Amino acid sequence: MTVFLPRTAVLTGGLAVAAALALSACGAAPDDKSTTADGKSAATATSAADFGGLDALVKAAKKEGTLHAIALPRDWANYGALIDGFKKKYGIKIEVENPDGSSQDEINAVTSRKGQDRAPDVLDLGSSFALSAAQQGLLAPYKVTAFADIPEGQKDAQGRWFNDYGGYISIGCDAKKVKECPKTFKDLLKPEYKGQVALNGNPTKSGSAFGGVYAASLANGGSFDDIQPGLDFFAKLKKNGNYTPVESTPATVEKGETPISIDWDYLNAGYADEFKSKGVDWTVTVPSDGKFSQYYSQAINKDAPHPAAARLWQEYLYSAEGQNLWLKGYARPALMTAMQTAGTLDKTAAAKLPAVSGTPSFPTEAQQAKAKTVLAQGWGKAVSG
């Protein structure tokens, strides 16, 4: 598979955080609910075994009773089913703040609420954001039971982050509003698509949009080392009137505001299912001239107010049940290969994945950092005016 990028994952910069935020809701460190009778603390446990086993972790997590999550839309990669499944299995309440937030929003919440009981426990980050969060010392090392089955290159050696699910950049299209849906990036330049081509956010903040620009670069002579051709492509789309700055969402798709959307294939495929009953014929194509694949990554806030629940959530996500729920949302789970071997993969769900040929490759940390810099400096200019 590949190494994937973020939802609305912010690549640079940050949100201004009100001073009142840092001063309010002074929190507490994890209490004895997160500690076993023999003094083992969930806040420092680097595995379930380190805490005395999964049963002990479940017991502590149930005592905490709550998990704080952030930026997890229910319609994103089947997160609604994952949240409901965890609640049903363990009876632990999940509070999701700012479901449509970005990866940078998640990191900002961690840094601005350090020591507060309303800080996020867990993070779902674009891969480049997970790397930077680890470098900032924000993440707790923790290796889920299935850690050894996560492919090399898709996990931090210390367990501070590990890839969870991913997909390919695709072109979604409302076939009832667009006479002939585009199949390639080259097609998107055709005059008949005036004002119709959208991204899922701003690529300096959104991982899916960032992936869209990277894919456009690959389709126009660029490489993982050179994202500039992708920037030039969108500048051309803007100049000829095809690019619309409206952020593509399920709502804008349904309203017909973004009839062509460059987004992850699992999101576009999910829209296709969702909109059938609403009269929208949403088609999904992975462009042959710009195949770009990336994963998102899971991580635990080093200062999680509910450290046992945070670790149990990770164990659930990397169980066969959790991985197959992502798969049912058209996302390719990190443990897909291992589950195929073990016979635990949902074959019916796997067969519904958008067709892709060839073997994906991914940009390195250094390549992503370079691409971020180029986008930060040039995106506004490329699509302004």
N, C-alpha and C positions, 0 to 999 in steps of 0.2 A: 504494500500500500504506500501511502504517502505521509507527508508530514504536514498537518493542516493548520490553517489560520482561524482567526476569531470571528465570532458573531459580529456585533457592532463592537469591534475590538479596537480601542484607541491606540494609535501607533506612536504618537508624539504628543507633547504638550500636556495639558491637563485642565480640569475644571477648576474654577475658583471656588474654594470652599469657605463658606462664611465662618467668621471667627466664632460665632455662637455655637457652631457645630462642635468645635474642639472643646468648648467650655461646658457643653450640656451633657447630660446623662453620664456623669462620671461612673465608670463601671468597676467591676470587681474582677479579680483574677478567679479562675475556676475554683469552686469550693470543694468540699469533701464528697460531693456527688460524683466527682470525676476521679476519685481516689479509692483504691481497693482497701480492704481491711488490713492488708499487710504493707500499705503505704505506697503502692505503685500508682503513679499519676498518669492519667490519660494524656495530659498536656505534653508529656515528654516521651510517651510510648512511640517507638519507631516501627512497631508491628503489633498485630493482635497478640501474637505469642509473647511479646515483650510486656504486655499488660496482663498476662495470665490466661490468654486464650480468647476465642471469639465470644464464648458465653459470658465471660467477665466483662467484655466490652459492651455487649448487648445490655447487660444489667446496669452498667454505669450510664450508658446512653439513655436508657429508659428513665433513670433517676433524673437526668438533666431535663428530659422531656421535650426539648425544643432544638431545632436546627435552624440557624440563620443562613439563608442563601441570598444571592443577589444576581440580577441579570439572567434569569432563567425563564424565558417565555414558554408557556405551556405548549405552544404550537411549534417550538423549535426542536427538531430531532426527537420528537415524542417525549419531551421532558414532562408533560402533564401526566403521562402514564407512569413515568419513573417516580415522580413525586407521590402520586397516589399509591403506587406499589410499596414504597418505603413506609408511608404512613400506615397502610394496612398491615404490613408485616411486623412492624415494631411498635405501632401506637405512638410514634413520636411526631409532634407537630412540626411542619416545615413552614417557616415564614420567608416568603420571597419578596425582597425589596427591589424596586426599580426593574421589573422584568425585562424591559426593552433597553436596559443600559448597555454600556460598552465595557470592554475589558479594562480600559483605563479607568472607567467609573468604579470598577471593582477594586482596582489597586488604590485609587484615591480613598475609597471607603476604609480600606485596611489601614492606610497611613494616618488618616485624619481621626480615626476612632480608636486608635491604639489604647488598650486598657479599658475600653467602654464595653458594657454588656450588650450593646446593640451593634457591635462590630460583626462583619460577616464571618461565619465559621469556615465556609468552603468557597472555592473559586473555580469557575470554568473559564479558562483564559485562552486566547489565541496563543499559539506556540511561542511567538516572539515575546509576548507579554509575560508568559510563564518564565521564560529565561531571564527577563529583566527583573521580575519580582524576586526570583531566587537570588540574583546578584545583589539585590537591595536587602537581603536577609529577612524577607517578609514571610517566608514559607517554612512550614514544619516538615522535617524529614519523616516520611512514613511510607512503608512498603506494604501494599495490600497483599493478601494471601496469594493472589495470582501474579504477583510482580514479575516472577521469573518468566512468565509466558508473554509478557509485553515485549515486543521486538526490540532488539538493541537499536539505539538511535532514536527511540521513541519514549525514552524515560531518562530522568536524571539519576546518575549512579547512587546518589544519596536518598532518592525517593522524594525529593522536594516537589517534583511535578512528574506526571506521566501522561502520555497521550490517551485520550478516551475514545473519540469518534471523529470521523472525517468524511470528506466528500470531494467532488470535483466542481470547479466552476462550470456553470451551465447557462444556457440561454432559455429562459422561460418566455412563453408567448401566448397571448390570447388569440387563438385561431379564429374566433368569431369576429374580432375587431381588426385583425391583421390579415390581409388577403393571402399573403404567402409568408410564413414565419421564417425568420433567418436561421441558418444552420451554422454559420461561421462568423468570426469577427469581421472578416472582409464583407460579408453580407450586410452587416450593421451600417455600413457607410452608404448604402443605397438610398436615393432620395425619397423613396416611398415610406421610409421610417422616420420622417421628420417629426421631432418632438416626442418620440415614443420610447427611446432607449434610456433605461434607468439603472442605477446601482442601488444596492441595499446599504445606503449610508455614504459617508465621506471617507475615502481611503486613508486619510490621515488619522481616522478614529475607528473605522470599521474594518474588521478582519476580512469579511466577505468582500467588501468593496476593494480592499487592498489586494485580495486574491484576483479580483476582476481586472485590475490594472496589470498585475503580474501576468495573467493569462493573455491579455492583449499584447503585452510586450513579446511573449513567446510567439504569438501569431504574426508579429511584425518584425522579425529579425533580431529580437532582443534575447536575453538569457537571464539566468538567475543573477548574474553579475551586472546586468544592464537592464533596468526597468524603464529607462528613458523612452524607448519606443512605445511603451504602453501609455506613458504620459502624453506623448505626441499624438497617439491614436485618439485619446479622449479630447485633446485640444482640437483635432480635426473634426471629431463628432460634434463638438460644441460649435465650431465655426460653420459647419454645414447645416446646423439646426436640428440634428438628430438627437443629441443628448439633452435630457431633461434633468434639472437638479432636484426634482422631487424624489425623496427617498422611497424606494419600493418597499411596501409592506403588504400584508394580506388585505388591508383596507383599501390601499390605493389600487391594488390589482382588481379587487372586486368592483371598485367604482370606475375602472377603465382609465385611471389617471396614468398608470404605468403599464401599458400593454405589452412591453418587452422589458424583461428584467434580467440583468446579469447577476447571478447569485449561486449559492451552493446547490448542487443537484438535489440534495435531500430536502431542502426547503422548497424548491420549485416542484419536486415530485409530491411533496406533502400538499402544496397548493392545488395540484391537479386533482388529488382526492377530495380535498375540502370543497372545491368549487363546482364539482360535478352537479351537486344538487341545487346550485345557484345559477346554473345556466352558463357558466364560464368554461370554455373548452381550452384548458391550459396545457400546452405541450412543453416538453422538456428535451433539450438536446445538449449533449456535451460537445462543444465545438471541436472539430478535428484539427483546426489550425492553432489552437491555444489550450492544450490540456494542462491544467494546473490543479493539483490536489494538495490538500493540507489537513492537518488534524488540529483539534482543540486539545487542551491539556487540563487535567484536574490538579488541584492543589488545596492544601489546608493552611489557613491563616495560622501563623506561628503563635499568635495570641488569641486564638479562637475562644470565645466565651463558653462554648460547649464542645470541648475537645474530644470527648468520647463519642458524641453524636456525629461530629465531623468525620472521625475515623470510621465509624460504622457506615456512614453514607458512602464513603469510598469503597468499603467492602461490598456494599450492595451494588454499586455501579459496576464493579468488576466481577460480579457473580454472573453465572450463565443467564439468570433471569434479567439482570440489569443490561447486560450486553445485547441480549436479544430484543429488549424493548427499544434500544437505540436503532437496532437493525430494522425493526418494524416501522421506524420513522424514516427509513431510507438512508440512514447514516451507516457508514461502514465502521463497526466497532474495532478497537485496537486488538482485541483478542480473537478476531475473526478466524485467523489461520489456526490458532491453537484449538478453538472450538470445533472447527472442521475436523481436525485430527481426533478430538475427543468424542465426536459425535453429538455434541450439545448445541450445535448451531441450528437455528430455525431455517431450514432449507427453503420453505415457502417464501419467507420474507426475503431471503438472500436472492431468490430468483426474480424478485420484483425490482431490484436495483437498476437504475438507469445504465444502459449498455455503454461500456468503455473498452477500448482495445489498447493493447500495449501495457508496459510497466511504468508506473509513475515514478518520478524522482522529485526531490524536494530541495529547496534552498537551505543553505547552512545558516547558522546564527549570524555569521559575519555578513553574508549576502543579504539577509533580511534587514540587518541594521543599516547597511548601505542603502537599500531600497527605501527604507523609512526616511532617511535623510533627504534623498532625492525628491520624494513625495512632499515632505514638509516644506521644501524650498520651492517646489514648482507646481503643486496641484492647484492652488488658488489662481495662479496666473493662467494655467492651462484652460480652466473652465470659467473664468470670469468674463464679464461683459455680455 
